[in-house]
Amino acid sequence: MTPVAEREIPNPNDTRGSLETREQTPNGQYVTLETPEQIKEALIKAAAFCHTIRVSNDRIEFEGGRATEFHRLFDPIQSERLVEYAVKAIPEIYRTEKMIETDLLRHKFGIPRSITSAQLDRDQCVNRYLVDGILAESQSAVIAGAPKTMKTSIAVDLAISLANGTPFLSRFKVNEPQRVLFLSAESGKASLKETAKRVATSKGLCLSAMEAIYWNFWVPRVREEQHLTVLDHQIDESKAKVVILDPLYLMLEGTHQASVSDNGQQLQTLCGRFLAGGVTPVLVDHVKRSSLNSSTFKPLELLDITGAGKAEYFRQWMLIGRREKFNPEKRVHRLWLTVGGSAGHCGLHELAIDESRSEDNQRSWLVNFKCEPDSVVRKMNEYSRKLSNPFDHRNGVGT
């Protein structure tokens, strides 16, 4: 068969990247190119890397950058049927310079094709919860609160709960264990370790046995591309499906924090990178020092989050505020937990976290919710105290 279609395509340096010409399923398998539309899409992607694409001798041939990868993709399905599709597809793809330019730009920036209403209706996409009523999969999330309101500690509880399939805050069901990467640049390694051990112990777990969590003590600067490259490597290394980053303010460029557009672009750069890879990002952030809700011990709202554009960007949230002033003599944190999200979940919870010390000076981690019957709270609290300090006769928390 003589060549029927050939087009020389410039290979722009700025389009090089890790574009994938195969669709990957959740179990890691690749879908074979079978339909004319799949073949057409693969050929368009090939145009971003190969300077020549031709049909010759019953085969599609690629020349130039990454040609070997595209040959490997097409070799298992080279046939007269494929050539027939390609003969029809190539002239359509390359009939105008404008179409070539548009397709290259679309793939460069990851912009999908528009779909019809019928295609949208047939799509199998659904909202799936990692934590019932708290955290939906593949939607950016924020945990926010005033300073020293247990944000990091609650984030640690979330990480350990997700990794082990245990209830978050001893209450909210985790539907399936997930691999987690926890990046913290504020608390310090010693404090984070101590908190993680307490949370693990409260769930009947051992920190050293948790293979599904990776920990690191830095956060990337969003506008440092090399930082994001390191982050990509750490996600690949840990195989994480959830990444928790604490705190957000260290990741964003501070010059234009009052700009909705600038903050939104930075958040999209960071979270979009996760979401494109099927990873759910959870970011820990602060609320405004001027927040009236925080200073008057009322439940927080999205607009209390510090910085422009964040309330608009995040798809789900956990907002933590105090219900009363903290009493260091009792070491019980009485908190509001306001949750909500675009997936439809919402709620306001009153909880108490007891961090009192045992006889050997070890802090506890006991979480109770006000809506639980007082008798249950007292019994659970008394049992926990007997294990840690048989001489402590204080009243239970949350009553």
BASEGU-310292 format. One record per residue (C-alpha): residue number from 1; y, x negated, z negated. Coordinates in pm, 1 decimal, decimal comma, padded with zeros to 6 digits. Layout:
REM residues N
PT     k         py         px         pz
PT   NUM          Y          X          Z
...
***
This chain:
REM residues 399
PT     k         py         px         pz
PT     1    00000,0    00000,0    00000,0
PT     2    00337,1   -00142,4    00099,8
PT     3    00632,8   -00131,4   -00135,2
PT     4    00786,4    00216,4   -00136,0
PT     5    01058,6    00170,2   -00392,9
PT     6    01237,9   -00131,5   -00525,9
PT     7    01565,5   -00171,8   -00704,4
PT     8    01735,3   -00481,6   -00841,0
PT     9    01878,0   -00399,6   -01184,3
PT    10    02108,4   -00632,7   -01381,2
PT    11    01964,1   -00710,7   -01721,8
PT    12    02260,5   -00686,4   -01967,9
PT    13    02222,1   -00925,3   -02259,9
PT    14    02347,4   -00667,7   -02505,7
PT    15    02061,7   -00427,0   -02434,8
PT    16    01790,7   -00651,9   -02567,0
PT    17    01619,1   -00521,4   -02876,2
PT    18    01296,3   -00374,2   -03001,2
PT    19    01283,8   -00064,6   -02780,3
PT    20    00932,7    00080,5   -02785,7
PT    21    00787,4    00231,0   -02470,1
PT    22    00499,6    00392,3   -02653,0
PT    23    00519,7    00679,4   -02897,9
PT    24    00364,5    00597,9   -03234,7
PT    25    00186,9    00867,9   -03432,6
PT    26    00181,0    00879,0   -03816,3
PT    27   -00161,7    00711,5   -03825,7
PT    28   -00031,3    00411,7   -03631,6
PT    29   -00199,4    00497,4   -03300,8
PT    30   -00012,0    00496,5   -02971,1
PT    31    00006,1    00786,2   -02729,1
PT    32   -00100,2    00693,7   -02376,4
PT    33    00140,4    00761,6   -02091,8
PT    34   -00003,7    01065,1   -01919,3
PT    35    00260,6    01300,9   -01786,9
PT    36    00519,4    01237,2   -01515,4
PT    37    00796,9    01276,8   -01772,5
PT    38    00640,7    01013,9   -02002,4
PT    39    00607,1    00775,5   -01710,3
PT    40    00965,4    00838,0   -01606,8
PT    41    01091,0    00768,5   -01959,9
PT    42    00888,7    00446,0   -01975,0
PT    43    01029,5    00331,8   -01641,1
PT    44    01384,7    00398,7   -01757,1
PT    45    01323,6    00189,0   -02068,3
PT    46    01174,5   -00086,0   -01854,2
PT    47    01496,4   -00095,3   -01653,8
PT    48    01679,8   -00214,6   -01964,0
PT    49    01469,3   -00531,2   -01975,4
PT    50    01328,8   -00603,3   -01628,7
PT    51    01548,2   -00701,1   -01335,5
PT    52    01296,2   -00565,4   -01081,2
PT    53    01061,4   -00264,5   -01083,0
PT    54    00850,9   -00195,7   -00773,5
PT    55    00544,7   -00003,3   -00664,5
PT    56    00314,2   -00233,7   -00468,0
PT    57   -00057,9   -00248,4   -00390,6
PT    58   -00136,5    00061,2   -00595,7
PT    59    00036,3   -00083,5   -00900,6
PT    60    00372,3   -00075,1   -01069,1
PT    61    00506,7   -00429,1   -01096,0
PT    62    00771,0   -00557,7   -01336,2
PT    63    00965,4   -00882,1   -01315,4
PT    64    01208,3   -01039,5   -01557,8
PT    65    01256,5   -01006,6   -01931,6
PT    66    00962,9   -00859,4   -02124,7
PT    67    00775,4   -00780,9   -01802,8
PT    68    00449,0   -00877,7   -01974,0
PT    69    00491,6   -00604,8   -02234,6
PT    70    00545,3   -00337,9   -01971,8
PT    71    00248,9   -00459,1   -01767,3
PT    72    00038,3   -00433,8   -02082,3
PT    73    00160,2   -00078,4   -02134,1
PT    74    00094,7    00037,2   -01778,3
PT    75   -00225,1   -00157,8   -01698,7
PT    76   -00468,1    00086,2   -01869,1
PT    77   -00340,6    00374,9   -01656,7
PT    78   -00275,8    00214,4   -01317,8
PT    79   -00416,2    00457,0   -01061,5
PT    80   -00329,5    00644,1   -00743,2
PT    81   -00216,0    00933,9   -00963,3
PT    82    00023,3    00707,1   -01150,5
PT    83    00158,3    00555,3   -00831,7
PT    84    00215,2    00902,8   -00692,7
PT    85    00421,4    00995,9   -00997,0
PT    86    00609,1    00667,1   -00984,8
PT    87    00694,8    00706,1   -00617,4
PT    88    00856,1    01038,9   -00703,9
PT    89    01020,8    00918,0   -01022,3
PT    90    01178,6    00587,9   -00918,9
PT    91    01409,0    00722,4   -00645,3
PT    92    01520,7    00999,0   -00880,7
PT    93    01591,3    00753,2   -01161,4
PT    94    01783,3    00506,8   -00947,2
PT    95    01952,3    00728,9   -00691,3
PT    96    02300,5    00652,8   -00827,6
PT    97    02460,7    00360,6   -01007,5
PT    98    02611,5    00604,9   -01257,1
PT    99    02270,3    00741,4   -01349,6
PT   100    02137,1    00390,9   -01405,5
PT   101    02430,5    00304,5   -01627,6
PT   102    02397,8    00627,5   -01826,5
PT   103    02024,2    00584,1   -01882,2
PT   104    02063,7    00224,0   -01995,1
PT   105    02338,1    00320,1   -02238,6
PT   106    02136,3    00614,6   -02369,7
PT   107    01841,7    00391,2   -02450,8
PT   108    02060,1    00113,2   -02585,0
PT   109    02218,8    00343,8   -02842,5
PT   110    01909,2    00554,3   -02911,4
PT   111    02062,2    00875,9   -02777,3
PT   112    01786,8    01129,6   -02697,7
PT   113    01782,4    01367,3   -02404,8
PT   114    01901,2    01722,3   -02465,1
PT   115    01625,6    01980,7   -02503,1
PT   116    01606,4    02350,6   -02422,8
PT   117    01585,5    02626,9   -02682,7
PT   118    01221,8    02681,1   -02585,9
PT   119    01144,7    02313,6   -02647,9
PT   120    01320,9    02329,8   -02984,2
PT   121    01121,4    02638,3   -03078,9
PT   122    00793,5    02467,1   -02986,3
PT   123    00877,9    02152,5   -03180,9
PT   124    00653,5    02106,9   -03484,1
PT   125    00928,7    01960,5   -03704,4
PT   126    00946,8    02103,8   -04058,5
PT   127    01115,6    02004,1   -04381,9
PT   128    00862,2    01818,9   -04596,6
PT   129    00926,0    01747,7   -04962,6
PT   130    00836,7    01417,7   -05124,2
PT   131    00938,3    01566,7   -05461,5
PT   132    00934,6    01946,6   -05481,4
PT   133    01283,6    02091,0   -05505,0
PT   134    01439,7    01744,7   -05538,3
PT   135    01379,7    01506,8   -05246,1
PT   136    01306,9    01598,0   -04884,2
PT   137    01155,8    01345,8   -04645,1
PT   138    01371,0    01172,4   -04381,7
PT   139    01704,9    01290,5   -04517,5
PT   140    01963,3    01060,7   -04674,5
PT   141    01996,7    01111,7   -05051,1
PT   142    02239,4    01004,6   -05322,1
PT   143    02201,1    00975,4   -05698,8
PT   144    02552,6    00978,3   -05843,9
PT   145    02709,2    00987,4   -06187,3
PT   146    02968,3    00837,1   -06416,8
PT   147    02911,5    00487,2   -06561,0
PT   148    02622,5    00461,1   -06807,9
PT   149    02480,7    00806,0   -06740,6
PT   150    02123,6    00687,2   -06671,2
PT   151    02157,5    00669,4   -06291,9
PT   152    01953,7    00352,2   -06250,1
PT   153    01698,4    00456,7   -06512,0
PT   154    01646,0    00792,0   -06341,2
PT   155    01616,9    00609,7   -06006,7
PT   156    01345,1    00391,6   -06162,5
PT   157    01163,2    00705,5   -06279,9
PT   158    01187,1    00837,6   -05923,5
PT   159    01045,9    00514,4   -05777,8
PT   160    00753,4    00499,7   -06019,0
PT   161    00680,5    00870,6   -05977,8
PT   162    00679,0    00842,8   -05597,6
PT   163    00459,8    00533,5   -05597,3
PT   164    00200,3    00683,3   -05831,2
PT   165    00212,1    01054,1   -05754,3
PT   166    00318,8    01143,4   -06109,1
PT   167    00582,6    01412,5   -06184,4
PT   168    00941,9    01294,6   -06151,5
PT   169    01111,8    01312,2   -06493,0
PT   170    00778,5    01449,1   -06619,4
PT   171    00856,9    01779,0   -06447,1
PT   172    00896,7    01778,2   -06068,4
PT   173    00581,6    01751,3   -05857,3
PT   174    00536,0    01453,5   -05625,2
PT   175    00333,4    01585,2   -05333,0
PT   176    00185,8    01255,9   -05215,8
PT   177    00221,4    00893,6   -05331,9
PT   178    00462,4    00685,1   -05123,7
PT   179    00526,8    00314,1   -05091,5
PT   180    00869,8    00230,1   -05235,8
PT   181    01116,9   -00057,4   -05204,4
PT   182    01369,7   -00074,1   -05491,4
PT   183    01678,8   -00292,2   -05439,4
PT   184    01907,6   -00338,5   -05741,2
PT   185    02211,3   -00566,9   -05758,8
PT   186    02380,0   -00435,3   -06071,6
PT   187    02144,7   -00397,4   -06368,7
PT   188    01982,6   -00741,0   -06370,1
PT   189    01614,6   -00830,0   -06353,5
PT   190    01548,0   -00826,0   -06729,7
PT   191    01702,8   -00482,3   -06785,7
PT   192    01532,8   -00332,9   -06482,0
PT   193    01197,1   -00472,5   -06590,4
PT   194    01236,7   -00332,7   -06942,5
PT   195    01327,6    00010,2   -06806,3
PT   196    01040,8    00009,5   -06557,1
PT   197    00790,0   -00081,4   -06828,8
PT   198    00915,6    00200,3   -07054,8
PT   199    00904,3    00456,5   -06776,0
PT   200    00557,3    00343,1   -06669,7
PT   201    00427,2    00358,9   -07027,3
PT   202    00563,4    00712,1   -07069,5
PT   203    00352,7    00815,9   -06770,1
PT   204    00039,8    00641,4   -06894,9
PT   205    00076,1    00367,3   -06633,5
PT   206    00093,9   -00012,0   -06630,9
PT   207    00380,9   -00174,0   -06442,1
PT   208    00176,4   -00478,2   -06338,5
PT   209   -00080,5   -00255,1   -06167,2
PT   210    00169,7   -00078,6   -05939,9
PT   211    00101,8   -00219,3   -05594,5
PT   212    00299,8    00052,1   -05413,7
PT   213    00642,7   -00063,5   -05538,4
PT   214    00830,4   -00374,5   -05429,8
PT   215    01136,5   -00487,0   -05628,5
PT   216    01428,8   -00704,3   -05526,9
PT   217    01761,3   -00789,0   -05684,1
PT   218    02017,4   -00772,3   -05407,4
PT   219    02165,7   -00514,4   -05171,2
PT   220    02280,2   -00571,9   -04812,5
PT   221    02637,9   -00566,6   -04692,6
PT   222    02639,5   -00302,0   -04421,6
PT   223    02863,5   -00500,8   -04187,5
PT   224    02659,5   -00819,5   -04218,8
PT   225    02403,2   -00790,2   -03939,9
PT   226    02198,0   -01076,5   -04084,7
PT   227    02173,6   -00886,6   -04414,6
PT   228    02034,7   -00587,1   -04227,4
PT   229    01785,0   -00811,4   -04049,0
PT   230    01657,8   -00935,6   -04386,0
PT   231    01638,9   -00575,5   -04505,8
PT   232    01432,2   -00479,6   -04199,8
PT   233    01190,1   -00761,1   -04283,0
PT   234    01157,0   -00647,0   -04644,5
PT   235    01083,1   -00291,6   -04534,9
PT   236    00817,9   -00418,0   -04292,4
PT   237    00672,2   -00643,4   -04561,4
PT   238    00650,9   -00367,8   -04822,5
PT   239    00556,1   -00092,7   -04573,2
PT   240    00794,2    00125,6   -04775,1
PT   241    00849,8    00489,0   -04682,3
PT   242    01124,7    00531,6   -04944,4
PT   243    01399,5    00275,4   -05012,6
PT   244    01620,5    00302,6   -05322,4
PT   245    01941,1    00095,2   -05316,8
PT   246    02162,8    00047,3   -05623,2
PT   247    02465,6    00044,0   -05617,2
PT   248    02628,0    00175,5   -05300,8
PT   249    02974,1    00031,4   -05367,2
PT   250    02842,7   -00324,4   -05322,5
PT   251    02713,5   -00239,6   -04974,7
PT   252    03026,0   -00091,4   -04816,9
PT   253    03331,4   -00272,7   -04684,5
PT   254    03603,1   -00199,0   -04937,8
PT   255    03912,5   -00219,5   -04717,5
PT   256    03900,6    00139,5   -04595,5
PT   257    03720,6    00328,2   -04873,7
PT   258    03970,0    00614,5   -04837,8
PT   259    03875,1    00665,8   -04471,8
PT   260    03622,3    00942,3   -04408,0
PT   261    03551,6    00802,0   -04061,4
PT   262    03505,0    00442,3   -04176,2
PT   263    03276,7    00529,0   -04466,8
PT   264    03080,9    00771,4   -04251,3
PT   265    03022,9    00504,6   -03986,8
PT   266    02904,2    00254,7   -04247,0
PT   267    02668,9    00506,9   -04406,3
PT   268    02531,7    00598,5   -04064,0
PT   269    02475,4    00231,1   -03982,2
PT   270    02277,5    00185,4   -04303,4
PT   271    02093,2    00514,9   -04340,9
PT   272    02044,8    00564,1   -03967,8
PT   273    01854,0    00237,3   -03962,5
PT   274    01613,0    00371,0   -04225,6
PT   275    01574,8    00717,0   -04077,4
PT   276    01500,1    00579,9   -03729,5
PT   277    01200,6    00401,7   -03880,9
PT   278    01074,2    00703,4   -04076,2
PT   279    01205,8    00572,6   -04409,5
PT   280    01386,7    00797,4   -04658,8
PT   281    01694,7    00626,6   -04810,9
PT   282    01810,0    00701,9   -05167,4
PT   283    02144,2    00542,9   -05261,2
PT   284    02283,3    00517,2   -05614,7
PT   285    02657,6    00567,8   -05648,3
PT   286    02938,8    00640,9   -05893,9
PT   287    03169,6    00938,4   -05939,2
PT   288    03547,3    00921,9   -05959,4
PT   289    03696,0    00807,9   -06288,4
PT   290    03937,9    01097,4   -06247,1
PT   291    03654,5    01353,1   -06230,9
PT   292    03749,4    01645,6   -06455,3
PT   293    03389,4    01767,7   -06460,6
PT   294    03272,4    01432,8   -06593,0
PT   295    03542,5    01401,7   -06860,1
PT   296    03491,8    01759,5   -06985,0
PT   297    03109,5    01740,6   -06986,9
PT   298    03063,6    01998,8   -06711,2
PT   299    02808,5    01983,1   -06426,2
PT   300    02916,9    01751,2   -06145,5
PT   301    02989,4    01859,2   -05789,6
PT   302    02960,8    01671,8   -05460,2
PT   303    03335,8    01618,4   -05441,9
PT   304    03316,6    01418,1   -05766,3
PT   305    03146,7    01130,5   -05580,8
PT   306    03380,2    00834,1   -05538,8
PT   307    03498,9    00735,7   -05191,1
PT   308    03577,8    00938,1   -04881,0
PT   309    03312,4    01075,3   -04647,5
PT   310    03015,8    01057,4   -04884,0
PT   311    03005,0    01425,2   -04977,7
PT   312    03008,6    01504,3   -04606,5
PT   313    02742,3    01251,0   -04509,9
PT   314    02458,8    01282,8   -04762,6
PT   315    02201,8    01551,3   -04687,6
PT   316    02071,2    01579,5   -05045,4
PT   317    02192,8    01481,2   -05388,7
PT   318    02113,8    01435,4   -05757,4
PT   319    02431,0    01441,1   -05967,9
PT   320    02407,2    01326,8   -06328,6
PT   321    02666,6    01409,1   -06593,8
PT   322    02674,9    01422,8   -06970,9
PT   323    02656,2    01756,3   -07153,0
PT   324    02812,2    01602,3   -07461,9
PT   325    02945,0    01270,2   -07581,5
PT   326    02670,3    01015,1   -07639,7
PT   327    02587,4    00952,2   -08005,9
PT   328    02456,9    00593,9   -08045,9
PT   329    02304,1    00684,6   -08381,9
PT   330    02063,6    00932,8   -08221,3
PT   331    02009,7    00751,3   -07887,8
PT   332    01951,6    01078,0   -07704,8
PT   333    02121,2    01132,5   -07369,0
PT   334    02187,4    01502,8   -07310,6
PT   335    02255,4    01540,5   -06940,2
PT   336    02327,4    01779,4   -06658,2
PT   337    02117,4    01727,1   -06345,4
PT   338    02263,3    01904,7   -06042,8
PT   339    02042,2    01892,5   -05732,5
PT   340    02079,7    02028,7   -05382,0
PT   341    02025,7    01957,5   -05016,7
PT   342    02049,2    02071,8   -04657,9
PT   343    01679,2    02159,6   -04665,9
PT   344    01771,8    02451,5   -04893,4
PT   345    01683,3    02331,2   -05242,1
PT   346    01933,5    02357,0   -05526,3
PT   347    01931,5    02372,9   -05903,8
PT   348    02108,0    02294,0   -06228,3
PT   349    01898,1    02148,5   -06508,6
PT   350    01971,9    02056,9   -06868,7
PT   351    01768,5    01759,5   -06979,2
PT   352    01752,1    01518,5   -07268,9
PT   353    01632,2    01159,3   -07245,4
PT   354    01533,3    01000,2   -07575,2
PT   355    01563,7    00619,2   -07583,5
PT   356    01523,6    00576,9   -07959,2
PT   357    01358,3    00257,4   -08081,2
PT   358    01019,4    00232,6   -08245,5
PT   359    00940,5    00028,8   -08556,6
PT   360    00884,0   -00280,9   -08342,3
PT   361    01229,2   -00228,4   -08183,0
PT   362    01093,8   -00108,0   -07846,9
PT   363    01293,5    00163,3   -07670,8
PT   364    01117,8    00482,7   -07565,1
PT   365    01149,2    00699,1   -07254,3
PT   366    01097,0    01064,4   -07340,9
PT   367    01230,1    01328,7   -07102,3
PT   368    01258,0    01696,3   -07195,3
PT   369    01418,8    01997,2   -07030,7
PT   370    01602,0    02263,7   -07226,9
PT   371    01426,1    02544,9   -07042,3
PT   372    01096,9    02438,5   -07198,0
PT   373    00999,2    02631,3   -07515,3
PT   374    01122,0    02460,1   -07830,5
PT   375    00770,7    02454,4   -07975,7
PT   376    00638,7    02260,4   -07675,7
PT   377    00924,9    02011,8   -07697,2
PT   378    00869,1    01956,0   -08069,4
PT   379    00494,9    01908,1   -08034,0
PT   380    00533,4    01665,4   -07744,4
PT   381    00806,2    01474,7   -07924,6
PT   382    00613,5    01457,8   -08253,6
PT   383    00303,3    01328,8   -08076,8
PT   384    00501,5    01059,8   -07895,2
PT   385    00672,7    00947,5   -08215,0
PT   386    00344,0    00924,2   -08402,4
PT   387    00220,9    00680,5   -08141,0
PT   388    00535,0    00465,7   -08157,0
PT   389    00651,2    00504,0   -08518,5
PT   390    00451,6    00703,9   -08777,7
PT   391    00736,6    00663,3   -09032,4
PT   392    01002,6    00831,9   -08815,7
PT   393    01054,4    01195,0   -08925,6
PT   394    01362,4    01281,8   -08718,0
PT   395    01388,3    01614,2   -08539,2
PT   396    01274,1    01634,7   -08177,7
PT   397    01518,1    01594,9   -07890,6
PT   398    01637,4    01877,1   -07674,1
PT   399    01630,5    02132,8   -07958,1
***
